[in-house]
């Protein structure tokens, strides 16, 4: 992630959707190839939608078995809910705020972050987050590595 100003502060119904539709996933599994993420929607409204869509693609590229759900509907996103990506447990959530898109990793405090992508929620004992302001981007390779580490951490906690 570009860090323009390192001193700046970072800021019940469940609708289930799958990150990779089941027919494509099933066909890819039979063919022995990884399923590709669905193409980006054409109805994106602003930079936050575009940023979240770009991060969604990276998440699904990092782990084609990732499941995407929409949870926690609230007045600010009553129609859509919050995207939640899971594999062996919650990996991360994505939310749109006025000044940033926030990706919160459920067990982020226990993940190594050599590329220093985490820039928000750094004081907690469990979660860590990445705030992406308008015009900034995230190092795709480092982000995918972080996603893979989160999935591995979830899988390890399921085993033991």
N, C-alpha and C positions, 0 to 999 in steps of 0.2 A: 504494500500500500504506500502510495506517496504520502509523505509526512511533511506538509507545507509548514505547519506550525506545531511543533512538538509540545509547546506549553499550553495550547488551547485545550479546554476541557471537552471531553467527549460527552457528549450528552447520554342452559347448557345443552347446547346441541352440538353434535360433532358431525361434520360432513366429510366423508372420506373420499379422497381422490387419490389415484395412484400416479406417481411421477412418470412411470412408463406404462402405457396402457397394457393390459394383460394379454391381449392378442399378440401384440408386437413382442412382448417379453417372452411369451410362450414360444413364438416362432423363432426368436433369437436363441432361446435355450435349446430347442430341437436342432438348430443349425450349428450349435456350438460357438456362436458369436455373441459378443455382448450387445444388449439392446441399446440403441441410441436414444438419447432424450428426445422428447417431443419438440417440434419446432417452436420457436418463440411466437407467442400470440401477436396478432396484428392490432389488437385493441389497446395497446399501451397508452397511458394517459400522459405521463410526464417522466422526468429523469428518475424518480423513485421507482416507478414501475419497470423502466428499462434496466435499472441497476439490479433490482430484485430478480428480474427475468434472467439477466446475465449470470448472477450468482447461482440461481437454480440450475442452469445448464452446467455450470462447473461442479455443483454438488452431484448431479446425476452422472456426469462423466467420471467423477472420482469413484463413485460406487453405484453401478447400474442396478444393484439390488435394493437401493434406497427406496423407502416408501414415503410418499408425501401425503399429508393429511391437512385439513383445515380445521382448526380448533379455536376455542375461546373467542367467539363472536362478541363484539362490543360495539357501542354506538359509532365509534370512528371507523369501523370496518364491518358493519352488520351484515353486508352481503357476502363478503369473502371469508372472514375469519383470518386467523393467523396461520401462515404456512408453517408446518412442523415436519422436519425430515427425521426419519427414524430408521435404524437398523440395529437390532439387538437392544433397543431402547432409544430414547430421544437423542439425536445427534445435535441438532440446532433448530432454532426458530428464526423466522425473518419478519421484521416489522418495518413499516414505513412511518417515519416521523417527519416533521416539517423540514428539518435541516439535515437529516441523515437517514440512511437505511441501516438498521441494526440487525446483525446476525448474532444471536446469543447461543453459545455452546453450553449445553446442560451440564457437562462435566469438564468445562474448559480449564478450570484451575489445576486439574490433574494432567493436562496435556503439555508436552514440550512445545514451545513456540519459538524456535530459533530465528525465524524471520520477523518476529515481533509484530505479527498481524493484530493480536489483541490490543485494543486501545481504549476499551471501556469496561466498566464493571470489574475493575482490577482489584478492588478491595475485598471482594467476597471470598468465601472459602470454597465455593463450588463452581459457580458460573463465571464465564469470561465472554466478552462480546467484541465484535468488530463493528465500529461505526464507519459508514462510508458516506461522506458528504458529497454534495453535487460536484462533479468534475474530477473526483478522485477515482482511482482504480485500485484493485487488489492484485497482487502478484498471483497469477493463476496457478502456477506450479506449487508455490508455498501453500496456497489455500487448499488445493486438492490433497496435499500431504497432510494438512491439518484435519480434513474430513476423514481421510483414511485412518489417521491416528485415533480420532474420536470413535470410529466404528470398531477398531481393534480394542480400544479401551472398554467399550460396551460389551464386546464379545468376551473379553477376559473376565469382566465382572459377572457375567452370566455363568461362566464355567466354575468360578470359585467362590 
